[in-house]
């Protein structure tokens, strides 16, 4: 009985020594191929993420440019209104001085 089991183990060991290396290479190749595909997927994911971030940054730049333009327009409008008010006050002061001189 022991001799039969011993022969089975020897036969199994012989099969493993003969076919083991032949199986090791394809299995290793499959594992490496899978790992390569996973890394490529991760890189693609990062690339897409980076593209999305770049688009968002560009959108923010456009918004900032628009806000600057709007701010400049408001500033110019306020400046024009201030100059208009100053002119009106100057005119009123001149009219008040003329009325004061007449009286």
Secondary structure as UniProt FT lines:
FT   HELIX           2..102
//
